């Protein structure tokens, strides 16, 4: 079944009319780029249930480290765009739609120019409020979070100033493929040093007009699961530790948003199956990854060349992939009963020659690697948990192998080609 595609971008016919009339929808590539940053604490004020593990049966018991959201707003004089990173597990489709609407109302930034992303920390509060039995405390937190994210982007927009921007890449080996053989021909959650694992660290550096660093944005593929299911302390997990390391090392007013790459099948080398049972062990594991990854991001940023000009373009689309019924057995199966088609949201944002390609799901790392290799832009960054949530999106080869992610996904074979083809189409549209 070929994916069905809907576009929220500018209508083609309108483009043709404007071009024939001698007008351009976009500014010149020599337009000056401006950027503004902001950061806000999003730690819940009262204990509420935690996300990530069904085995948890009670609200959080304390704060290991406060959690934050960070935003960068870009402008080329005619178009604006916003990237938001929040230290929570994810944001629902409806939450993102409503929040993007608030941001557009407050700032004028178009909805298809907004990337709302989560770091997928399994040690944060729940944010979904679609259940009938949701508590007033959870509903209040979700409402407060929405207002904080909208206010965060407004603050970043008010902080706009002329900047220089550039991108580079490094490597961090603190992640590992988690789809491991159990010795009986089945795939279980574990550690698989033989499995494919994307170790690439994408780094974007933003300087003010005087050359002072404003932001180091980092993109790396890994689940936020260092602090496992027995943990009842709120934490930003390794993404929070990484942001802290970069910001503490570079000093104020630098902010360091974390974007999560294609990591549906990737875990950190520490946790969650190592049974950390005390705060000191948590701190060691979090800080070890935060130090290693943050140090690499700073190293890469030091060698990045920046420029002050470029244009901003963005587009978002939905593709509808053939669905399947969730399989309760985690062992391998060759066939699944068909289910309803699944809407997958694709986003593409171009800042100068830097591409951010977003998907609202947990994408396997092989898909992300293929997309980056096929992109015509060297600095293409893959973002998952972006502008909503549709669950796991696995590679074609994983379907017959089975395992937790295959059991959980609502999409049949075909997600891989649908995502890659859809994003490449968007990237090419932004290039024309």
VENRARA-V239598 format. One record per helix or strand of 2 or more residues. SS is the DSSP state (H for helix, E for strand). FROM is the first residue (numbers start at 1). LEN is the number of residues. Records with the same first field share a line. If there is no record, write none. Layout:
SS=FROM-LEN, FROM-LEN
This chain:
E=4-4, 34-8, 49-2, 62-2, 68-8, 80-7, 114-5, 161-11, 175-7, 187-6, 200-9, 213-8, 233-2, 258-3, 266-3, 312-13, 338-14, 354-6, 362-2, 380-4, 392-2
H=12-9, 93-15, 111-3, 136-23, 237-14, 279-24, 365-10, 396-4, 404-5, 415-17
